[in-house]
Protein backbone atom coordinates (compact mmCIF):
# COMPACT_ATOMS: atom_id res chain seq x y z
CA UNK A 1 0.00 0.00 0.00
CA UNK A 2 2.92 2.35 0.66
CA UNK A 3 4.12 2.08 -2.93
CA UNK A 4 0.64 2.67 -4.35
CA UNK A 5 0.00 5.74 -2.19
CA UNK A 6 3.47 7.10 -2.96
CA UNK A 7 2.90 6.66 -6.69
CA UNK A 8 -0.54 8.30 -6.59
CA UNK A 9 0.74 11.29 -4.62
CA UNK A 10 3.75 11.67 -6.92
CA UNK A 11 1.52 11.57 -10.00
CA UNK A 12 -0.78 14.22 -8.53
CA UNK A 13 2.20 16.46 -7.76
CA UNK A 14 3.61 16.03 -11.27
CA UNK A 15 0.27 16.77 -12.93
CA UNK A 16 -0.44 19.83 -10.80
CA UNK A 17 3.02 21.40 -10.69
CA UNK A 18 4.58 20.30 -13.99
CA UNK A 19 1.80 20.20 -16.55
CA UNK A 20 -1.10 22.24 -17.86
CA UNK A 21 -3.56 19.38 -17.40
CA UNK A 22 -5.57 21.07 -14.64
CA UNK A 23 -6.01 24.21 -16.73
CA UNK A 24 -6.78 22.34 -19.96
CA UNK A 25 -9.35 20.02 -18.39
CA UNK A 26 -10.72 22.83 -16.26
CA UNK A 27 -11.57 24.78 -19.42
CA UNK A 28 -13.88 21.98 -20.52
CA UNK A 29 -16.31 22.52 -17.65
CA UNK A 30 -17.50 26.10 -17.08
CA UNK A 31 -18.19 25.76 -13.35
CA UNK A 32 -14.77 24.28 -12.71
CA UNK A 33 -13.21 26.97 -14.88
CA UNK A 34 -14.75 29.69 -12.72
CA UNK A 35 -13.80 27.92 -9.49
CA UNK A 36 -10.18 27.48 -10.63
CA UNK A 37 -9.97 31.09 -11.93
CA UNK A 38 -8.90 29.84 -15.35
CA UNK A 39 -10.48 32.75 -17.27
CA UNK A 40 -8.47 35.21 -15.21
CA UNK A 41 -5.36 33.09 -15.67
CA UNK A 42 -5.86 33.17 -19.46
CA UNK A 43 -6.00 36.97 -19.41
CA UNK A 44 -2.83 37.21 -17.34
CA UNK A 45 -1.15 34.58 -19.53
CA UNK A 46 -1.89 36.66 -22.64
CA UNK A 47 0.39 39.35 -21.20
CA UNK A 48 3.08 37.01 -19.84
CA UNK A 49 3.70 33.76 -21.73
CA UNK A 50 6.15 32.52 -19.10
CA UNK A 51 3.44 32.52 -16.44
CA UNK A 52 2.39 29.13 -15.10
CA UNK A 53 -0.90 28.45 -13.36
CA UNK A 54 0.79 27.85 -10.00
CA UNK A 55 2.78 31.10 -10.20
CA UNK A 56 -0.37 32.93 -11.29
CA UNK A 57 -2.19 31.75 -8.19
CA UNK A 58 0.69 32.79 -5.95
CA UNK A 59 1.10 36.19 -7.57
CA UNK A 60 -2.50 37.31 -8.02
CA UNK A 61 -4.45 35.39 -5.36
CA UNK A 62 -2.03 35.21 -2.47
CA UNK A 63 -3.68 33.91 0.69
CA UNK A 64 -3.01 31.07 3.12
CA UNK A 65 -4.97 28.47 1.17
CA UNK A 66 -3.28 29.39 -2.14
CA UNK A 67 0.16 29.29 -0.53
CA UNK A 68 -0.78 25.87 0.85
CA UNK A 69 -1.82 24.37 -2.49
CA UNK A 70 1.06 25.91 -4.45
CA UNK A 71 3.72 24.36 -2.23
CA UNK A 72 4.73 20.83 -3.29
CA UNK A 73 5.96 20.04 0.22
CA UNK A 74 2.64 21.08 1.77
CA UNK A 75 0.49 19.34 -0.84
CA UNK A 76 2.53 16.17 -0.45
CA UNK A 77 2.08 16.21 3.32
CA UNK A 78 -1.69 16.67 3.19
CA UNK A 79 -2.12 14.07 0.46
CA UNK A 80 0.04 11.67 2.47
CA UNK A 81 -2.08 12.32 5.55
CA UNK A 82 -5.32 11.68 3.67
CA UNK A 83 -3.83 8.62 1.98
CA UNK A 84 -2.77 7.16 5.31
CA UNK A 85 -6.35 7.42 6.54
CA UNK A 86 -7.35 5.06 3.72
CA UNK A 87 -4.29 2.85 4.14
CA UNK A 88 -2.70 1.20 7.12
CA UNK A 89 -2.89 4.21 9.42
CA UNK A 90 -0.65 7.09 10.37
CA UNK A 91 2.32 4.83 11.04
CA UNK A 92 3.12 4.96 7.30
CA UNK A 93 2.85 8.76 7.06
CA UNK A 94 6.59 9.58 7.29
CA UNK A 95 7.51 6.89 4.77
CA UNK A 96 4.85 7.87 2.23
CA UNK A 97 5.59 11.57 2.67
CA UNK A 98 9.34 11.25 2.22
CA UNK A 99 9.11 8.77 -0.65
CA UNK A 100 6.57 10.85 -2.55
CA UNK A 101 8.68 13.99 -2.20
CA UNK A 102 11.81 12.08 -3.21
CA UNK A 103 10.06 10.65 -6.26
CA UNK A 104 8.59 14.02 -7.25
CA UNK A 105 11.84 15.95 -6.92
CA UNK A 106 13.71 13.15 -8.71
CA UNK A 107 11.25 13.50 -11.59
CA UNK A 108 11.71 17.29 -11.63
CA UNK A 109 15.49 16.91 -11.65
CA UNK A 110 15.42 14.33 -14.45
CA UNK A 111 12.87 16.32 -16.43
CA UNK A 112 15.19 19.34 -16.69
PyMOL commands that set and color helices and strands:
alter all, ss='L'
color gray80, all
select helices_A, chain A and resi 2-18+21-28+30-35+38-47+53-60+64-69+72-86+90-111
alter helices_A, ss='H'
color red, helices_A
deselect
rebuild
show_as cartoon
